[in-house]
Amino acid sequence: MSSNPAITDPTTWALDREIVLVRVFDATRAAVFAAWTDADAFCQWFGPDGYTCTVRQMDVRPGGRACFDMVSGDGTVDTNRFDYLEVVPVERLVLDHGHDIDDDPTRFRVTLTFDEQADGKTVLTLRQLHPTVEQRVEGIGFGAVELGLQTMQKLADHLGVA
């Protein structure tokens, strides 16, 4: 790995920069989508175990923004920002996720798809595309997969389908 990784086009998908999480929820697409887009619902479940969340702003539309704080059990505050690029109700969200600062070098692209199965359950697929291979490796090393799966479990609990 280079010490000065090149940032690649955030719209070109590459497996070596991607993290994917998938979960099936025994809930409607509308309910799962609403959990991601309703400010009152969002912080009732978002974040890994031991974290709380406070939404400061949530404007879910292309060009809109969500700003929220994640607070760890030891009181550490991590600011977050979603910049919404695409919003297709109950089907898809595309956003850039990073800290709540301009020009955040750790920002990454997220695509969420909400697919309804024939039995009415919803398949939620969360795809993260990191700007560099190194950033993806750091995220995985930090626990992005495990922490993401904890967050998905909290969503299931919120939906009452654990």
N, C-alpha and C positions, 0 to 999 in steps of 0.2 A: 504494500500500500504506500502511496506517495504521501509525503508530509504536506503537500499542497494540492488536495484533491480538486479536480475540475468539477464544477457544478454543471450538470447536464440539463437538457430541456425538460422542464417539469411536466410537459404534456406527452412525452414519449415514454411509454412503459417499458421497464426492464426488470426481469426477475431478480437480478442481483441488487436492486435498490428497493424491492417491494417486501412488505409484510402484509399477510392476508389472514383475517380472522373470519370464521363463519359460524353461525349458530342458528338453529331452528327454534322458533318460539311458537308455542301453542296459543297464538294470538293473531288477530287480524293485522293486515298491513297497515291499516289506518291507525291502530293502537300503537304499533311499533314506531311508525313514522312520527306520530304525535309526541311520543316520548323524547324524540330527538329535536323537535321543533317548538314545543311549548315551554316557555321559560319557567313556568311554575313546576312542570313535571321534570324538566331536564336535570336539575340539581338534586332531585330526590333520589337519583340513582347513579348519575355520571361520576366516574372516577373509581380507582381501585379501592380495596378494603382499607379502612382507616382514614380515608380522605373525606372531607366535606367540600361543598361547592356552593358558590354564590354567583348568580348571574347579575351582571351590571348592565348588560344591554343584549337584546336578542332581536334582530331584524332579519328574518329568514326569507330572503328573496335574492335573486341574482344582483350582485353589487352590495348586498346587505352585510351586516357584521354582527357577530356575537362576541361579547367580552365577558369573561368569567374568571373567578379565582378558585383555585384548588388549594385547600389547606390540609397539610399532613397532620398526623397525630401529635407531632412535636411543635405545631404552630407555624411551620414554614409555609409561606404563601407563594404559590406559583401562578403567575398571571397567564391567561390563555386568550387566544383570539381565533375565531373562525371567520374567514372572509368567504362568503358564499359566491360560487361561480355559476352553479346550475342548481335549480330547484324544480323537480318534477314531483308534485304531490303524490304521496304514497308509493312512489316508484324509485326515486333516486335523489341523492344530494351529492354535490361535488363542491369541495371547499378546500381552502388552504388553512392549515392549522399550525399555529406557532405561539410564541409568547406574545403578550399584548404590547409589542413594540413595532415600530416601522422597520422595514428591511431586516427582519429577523433571519439570520443565516441558518437557523435550525428549522425553519418553516418547511412543511411537507404537504403534499397533495393527498387528500382523502376522498375516496369515492365510496359511498354507501348505496347499496342496492337492496330493495325490499321486494322479494319475490314471493308471490302467493302460491302455495301448493294446492293441489286438488282437494286436500282434506281441510283447507282453511288455515293451516299453519303458515307462518312467514319465515322465509330463509333470509336472514340478514347477512350480507357479505360486506365487510369493511376492508378496503384496500388502501394501504398507505404507500405512497411513492415518495421516497426520500431523494433529495437532490444529488447525493453521492452514495457510493457503496459504503464508504467509511461511516457515514451518518447512520445508515441502516444497521451496520455491524454494531455500532455504539448503542443504538436503540435496543437491539436484541440483547446485547450484553447487560444493559440496564434493567431488562425484564419486560420489555414492551409486550411480548406475547403473553406472559403470565399475568401482567397487570391488565392487559386488554381483556383476557378471559375472565378475570375477576369483575371487571366492569360489565361484561356481558351477563354474568351471573346476577349482578345487582340489577340490571335491566330486567331479567327474568323475574326476580323477586318483586320489583316494582310493578310489573305487569300481572303479578299473581299467578305465574305459570312455572315457578321453580320446580 
